[in-house]
Amino acid sequence: MPLVVLDAEGADILPLCEKYSRDAEGNERLPVYILLALLKAESELDPRAERWGGWPDVSFGMAQTTVAVAGGLGIGDGSNTAENIAFVREYMLDRKHSIRAGADVLAWCWQRAAGAGCGQPSGVLVAYNSGSVRSPDNPYWLTYAGNADRYESDMGGH
């Protein structure tokens, strides 16, 4: 029986995760299980997830890509305007767009973490969450240990 990963609305997201974990030539950009762990930890696989924290902590979709980060990906202009936020919200609430944006940022984190010698999977996910690669002795790990623990749990032992 083929593996199926259902999101909160019952859609199989594994094909999208496999597609966006690879580059245009079909080479792996990041392990698909790390992308799946990210989506689970960020949104419980809910394609309609929204977070309305104080700016810049406004994010949408399964990957919970912030409006500011989306601007860096060419999705909207990254500004804190009602028009831009509405545009990014609509775009990211499409699972395909959210998974692709999350994979793009996560692949960047994967490359940077490996180059910095902190390529363990939870470190890559913490880099996604915090916006930078953090060494294991960085205070972030103590302050946000729950985030790292959730990522570890959602990776299912990888």
C-alpha positions as CSV (number, residue, x, y, z in Angstrom):
1,M,0.0,0.0,0.0
2,P,1.4,3.4,-1.0
3,L,2.2,5.9,1.8
4,V,-0.3,8.6,2.2
5,V,0.0,11.8,4.4
6,L,-3.4,13.5,4.9
7,D,-3.6,17.1,5.9
8,A,-6.3,18.4,8.3
9,E,-8.8,18.6,5.4
10,G,-8.1,15.1,4.2
11,A,-5.9,15.9,1.2
12,D,-2.8,13.8,0.5
13,I,0.1,16.2,0.8
14,L,2.9,13.7,0.3
15,P,3.2,14.2,-3.5
16,L,3.6,18.0,-3.0
17,C,6.2,17.5,-0.2
18,E,8.1,15.0,-2.4
19,K,8.0,17.5,-5.4
20,Y,9.1,20.5,-3.4
21,S,11.8,18.7,-1.5
22,R,13.6,18.3,-4.9
23,D,15.0,20.9,-7.2
24,A,14.0,21.3,-10.9
25,E,16.5,18.6,-11.9
26,G,15.0,16.1,-9.4
27,N,17.9,16.3,-6.9
28,E,17.1,16.3,-3.2
29,R,17.1,19.8,-1.7
30,L,16.2,18.4,1.8
31,P,14.8,15.2,3.2
32,V,11.0,15.0,2.8
33,Y,10.6,13.8,6.4
34,I,12.0,17.2,7.6
35,L,9.6,19.1,5.5
36,L,6.7,17.0,6.8
37,A,7.9,17.5,10.4
38,L,8.0,21.2,9.8
39,L,4.4,21.3,8.5
40,K,3.2,19.2,11.4
41,A,4.9,21.3,14.0
42,E,4.0,24.6,12.5
43,S,0.3,24.0,11.7
44,E,-0.7,20.4,12.6
45,L,-1.0,20.0,8.8
46,D,-3.8,22.6,8.7
47,P,-3.7,24.3,5.3
48,R,-6.0,27.1,6.7
49,A,-3.7,27.8,9.7
50,E,-3.3,31.5,10.6
51,R,-1.2,33.3,13.2
52,W,-1.9,36.9,14.0
53,G,0.9,37.8,16.4
54,G,2.4,41.2,16.7
55,W,4.3,42.3,13.5
56,P,6.3,40.6,12.1
57,D,4.7,37.4,13.6
58,V,1.9,37.3,11.1
59,S,1.9,34.0,9.1
60,F,-0.4,31.7,7.1
61,G,-0.7,28.2,5.8
62,M,0.7,24.9,6.6
63,A,4.3,26.2,6.7
64,Q,3.3,29.3,8.7
65,T,5.5,31.5,6.4
66,T,5.5,35.1,7.7
67,V,4.3,37.9,5.6
68,A,7.8,39.4,5.8
69,V,9.6,36.2,4.7
70,A,7.0,35.7,1.9
71,G,8.1,39.1,0.6
72,G,11.7,37.8,0.3
73,L,10.3,34.9,-1.8
74,G,8.6,37.3,-4.2
75,I,5.2,36.8,-2.6
76,G,3.8,40.2,-1.9
77,D,6.2,43.0,-0.9
78,G,6.9,42.1,2.7
79,S,5.2,45.2,4.1
80,N,2.9,45.5,7.1
81,T,0.0,46.8,5.1
82,A,-3.6,45.5,5.0
83,E,-3.4,45.0,1.3
84,N,-0.1,43.0,1.4
85,I,-1.2,40.9,4.4
86,A,-4.5,40.0,2.6
87,F,-2.6,39.1,-0.6
88,V,-0.1,36.9,1.3
89,R,-2.9,35.3,3.4
90,E,-4.9,34.3,0.3
91,Y,-1.8,33.0,-1.5
92,M,-0.5,31.0,1.5
93,L,-3.8,29.4,2.4
94,D,-3.4,27.4,-0.8
95,R,-1.6,24.2,0.4
96,K,0.6,24.0,-2.8
97,H,1.9,27.6,-2.3
98,S,2.5,27.2,1.4
99,I,4.3,23.9,1.1
100,R,6.5,25.3,-1.7
101,A,7.4,28.4,0.2
102,G,8.1,26.4,3.4
103,A,10.3,24.0,1.3
104,D,12.2,26.9,-0.3
105,V,13.0,28.5,3.1
106,L,13.7,25.1,4.7
107,A,16.1,24.1,1.9
108,W,18.0,27.3,2.5
109,C,18.2,26.5,6.2
110,W,19.3,23.0,5.4
111,Q,22.2,24.2,3.3
112,R,23.3,26.9,5.8
113,A,23.1,24.5,8.8
114,A,25.1,21.9,7.1
115,G,27.7,24.5,6.2
116,A,27.9,25.7,9.8
117,G,28.3,22.2,11.1
118,C,24.9,22.2,12.8
119,G,23.1,20.1,10.2
120,Q,21.1,17.9,12.7
121,P,17.4,17.9,11.7
122,S,16.1,19.7,14.8
123,G,18.8,22.4,14.2
124,V,17.5,23.0,10.7
125,L,13.9,23.3,11.9
126,V,15.0,25.7,14.7
127,A,16.8,27.7,12.0
128,Y,13.5,27.9,10.1
129,N,11.6,28.9,13.2
130,S,14.1,31.5,14.4
131,G,15.4,32.9,11.2
132,S,19.0,31.9,11.6
133,V,21.3,28.9,12.2
134,R,22.0,28.6,15.9
135,S,24.8,26.7,17.5
136,P,23.8,24.1,20.2
137,D,25.2,26.4,22.9
138,N,23.1,29.4,21.8
139,P,20.6,30.6,24.5
140,Y,17.8,30.2,21.9
141,W,17.8,26.4,22.6
142,L,17.0,27.0,26.3
143,T,14.5,29.7,25.7
144,Y,12.6,27.8,23.0
145,A,13.4,24.2,23.9
146,G,9.7,23.4,23.4
147,N,9.9,24.3,19.7
148,A,12.9,22.0,19.3
149,D,11.2,19.2,21.3
150,R,8.1,19.5,19.1
151,Y,10.2,19.3,16.0
152,E,12.0,16.2,17.3
153,S,8.7,14.6,18.2
154,D,7.1,15.3,14.8
155,M,10.1,13.8,13.0
156,G,9.1,10.4,14.4
157,G,12.6,9.3,15.4
158,H,14.6,10.4,12.4
